[in-house]
Amino acid sequence: MSKDRIYEIIVGHTREVVPSLDGHPFQQTDSLKALGANSIDRADIIMMTLESLELDIPLMLLAKADNIGDLARMIHEKS
């Protein structure tokens, strides 16, 4: 799966977990934390994304991502 498709899946789950971001024009440089997602929200978004992609990647490996684009890249590299 392409990195761009993974990014789209992350954005979709972010909108689901943080409904106030429904109309937000997401950028790859957006930080989930800066967008208002707390630590539980961020973990939920990552777990939902991994489940959607049927991947088993330890969350600790993905915790180093600075923004949504980095997260998509990291998941893509480990898939």
N, C-alpha and C positions, 0 to 999 in steps of 0.2 A: 504494500500500500504506500502511496506517495506521502511525503511529508506534509504537503498542502492538504490532503484529505484528512490526515491525522489532526492537523490544526483545526479544520472545520468541525471535526468531532469534538475536540476540546472546547471550542467556542459554543457548540450546541449544548454540551453538558454544563458549561458555565452559566448559560442563560437559564437552564433548568434549575440549577442549585441556587443561583442568585437572581431571582426574577426581576429585581430592579434594574438589571443590565440588559433587559430584553431589547431595547432600542439602541443600545450602545454600539457605535461603529468600531468594532474590535480591530486592533492592529497587532502584528506579531510581537511588537515591542511592549505590549501591555503586560503588566505584572498583575497576577491574580490578587496578590495582597493589596496592591495600590488601588485595585478596583473595588476593594471592600470585602473580598472573600477571606473569612477567618481561617484558622488552621484546619478546622473540621471541614469547612466548605472545600478547601483546597484538596484535602485528602479524598473527599467524596468525588470531586471532579476527576482526579487522577484515577481512582478506583473504577469509576464508571467508564472512563475512557479505555482503560485496560480490559475491562469486561467486554466492552463493545468490540474491541480488536482481538479478543480471545488471547490475550498475552498475560504472562506471569512474570512481571518485572518487580523486584523489591522496591517499595516506595522510597526507601532511603537513597537509592541510586538516582531517583528523579527529583529529590528534594533540593538538589543543587541548581536546578533550572532557575534562571533569573526572570524569565518572562515566558509567555505562551509559545513564542517561536522556538525558544530553547527547549521547552518541554516537548514540543512536537518533534524537534530534531533528535533529542535524546531517545524518545520512544521509537522513532524511525530507525535509528542506528541499532537499537537493541531488538528489533523485531525480526 
